[in-house]
Amino acid sequence: MKQVLLIGLLSLGLIACQKEQTEPKEDLLAKQQFEQADQKIGVYLDILDNQNTSKQQSTKIICEDYPRTYKADYLPKLIKLSPEYTEQKLLKHLDEALDYYKNKLDIECAK
């Protein structure tokens, strides 16, 4: 009985280890892509917070670059890595951030 239990536990341990080895490659790639998108967004925010940034550059970031990077790169990777985030919640966060900078920098995006 002890041998059967020991073999069963070892089998479960091996299966768990094998499963962990196949999933991290996908997760690692998603994590790297997420970190790249997060870094890009961080650069955008640094530029927007810089008082010396031109209104033209700020407008381009707020109206084009930031939302495109957020929706195409950041959002899907974050949802993949952390399923507790939903697209709806993250789009709400995006809108809040964009509204903040639009108000702060007096920018209107063409629709």
C-alpha positions as CSV (number, residue, x, y, z in Angstrom):
1,M,0.0,0.0,0.0
2,K,2.8,2.4,0.9
3,Q,4.6,1.6,-2.4
4,V,1.4,2.4,-4.4
5,L,1.0,5.6,-2.6
6,L,4.6,6.5,-3.0
7,I,4.5,5.7,-6.8
8,G,1.3,7.8,-7.1
9,L,2.8,10.8,-5.4
10,L,6.0,10.5,-7.5
11,S,3.9,10.3,-10.7
12,L,1.9,13.4,-9.7
13,G,5.1,15.2,-9.0
14,L,6.6,14.3,-12.4
15,I,3.4,15.3,-14.2
16,A,3.3,18.6,-12.4
17,C,7.0,19.3,-13.2
18,Q,6.4,18.4,-16.9
19,K,3.4,20.7,-17.1
20,E,5.3,23.6,-15.5
21,Q,8.1,23.2,-18.0
22,T,5.8,23.5,-21.1
23,E,3.7,26.5,-19.9
24,P,6.4,28.9,-18.8
25,K,7.7,29.3,-22.4
26,E,4.4,30.9,-23.4
27,D,4.2,32.8,-20.2
28,L,7.8,34.0,-20.5
29,L,7.2,35.3,-24.0
30,A,3.9,37.0,-22.9
31,K,5.7,38.5,-19.9
32,Q,8.5,39.9,-22.0
33,Q,6.0,41.4,-24.5
34,F,4.1,42.9,-21.6
35,E,7.2,44.4,-20.1
36,Q,8.1,45.9,-23.4
37,A,4.7,47.4,-23.8
38,D,4.8,48.6,-20.1
39,Q,8.1,50.2,-20.8
40,K,6.8,52.0,-23.9
41,I,3.9,53.3,-21.9
42,G,6.2,54.5,-19.2
43,V,8.2,56.4,-21.7
44,Y,5.0,58.0,-23.0
45,L,4.0,59.0,-19.5
46,D,7.5,60.5,-18.8
47,I,7.2,62.6,-22.0
48,L,3.7,63.8,-21.1
49,D,4.9,64.7,-17.6
50,N,7.8,66.7,-18.9
51,Q,7.0,70.4,-19.0
52,N,9.3,70.9,-22.0
53,T,7.3,68.5,-24.3
54,S,5.6,70.3,-27.2
55,K,1.9,70.3,-27.4
56,Q,2.2,68.6,-30.8
57,Q,4.2,65.7,-29.4
58,S,1.8,65.4,-26.4
59,T,-1.2,65.4,-28.7
60,K,0.3,62.6,-30.9
61,I,1.1,60.5,-27.8
62,I,-2.4,61.0,-26.2
63,C,-4.4,60.7,-29.3
64,E,-2.5,58.0,-31.2
65,D,0.6,56.3,-29.7
66,Y,-0.5,55.7,-26.1
67,P,-4.0,54.2,-26.9
68,R,-2.6,52.1,-29.8
69,T,0.2,50.6,-27.7
70,Y,-2.1,50.1,-24.8
71,K,-4.9,48.3,-26.8
72,A,-2.6,46.3,-29.1
73,D,0.2,45.3,-26.8
74,Y,-0.3,46.1,-23.1
75,L,-4.0,45.1,-22.6
76,P,-3.9,41.6,-24.3
77,K,-0.7,40.6,-22.5
78,L,-1.9,41.7,-19.1
79,I,-5.1,39.8,-19.5
80,K,-3.2,36.7,-20.5
81,L,-0.8,37.0,-17.5
82,S,-3.5,38.1,-15.0
83,P,-6.9,36.9,-16.0
84,E,-8.5,38.8,-13.1
85,Y,-8.2,41.9,-15.3
86,T,-11.0,42.3,-17.8
87,E,-10.8,44.2,-21.1
88,Q,-13.6,46.4,-19.9
89,K,-11.7,47.3,-16.7
90,L,-8.5,48.0,-18.5
91,L,-10.2,50.1,-21.2
92,K,-11.8,52.1,-18.3
93,H,-8.3,52.7,-16.9
94,L,-7.1,53.8,-20.3
95,D,-9.9,56.3,-20.6
96,E,-9.2,57.7,-17.2
97,A,-5.5,58.1,-17.9
98,L,-6.2,59.7,-21.3
99,D,-8.9,62.1,-19.8
100,Y,-6.4,63.1,-17.0
101,Y,-3.7,64.1,-19.6
102,K,-6.2,65.7,-21.9
103,N,-7.4,67.9,-19.1
104,K,-4.0,68.6,-17.7
105,L,-2.5,69.5,-21.1
106,D,-5.6,71.0,-22.6
107,I,-5.7,68.6,-25.6
108,E,-8.6,67.5,-27.7
109,C,-8.3,64.5,-30.0
110,A,-10.0,64.5,-33.4
111,K,-12.6,61.8,-33.6
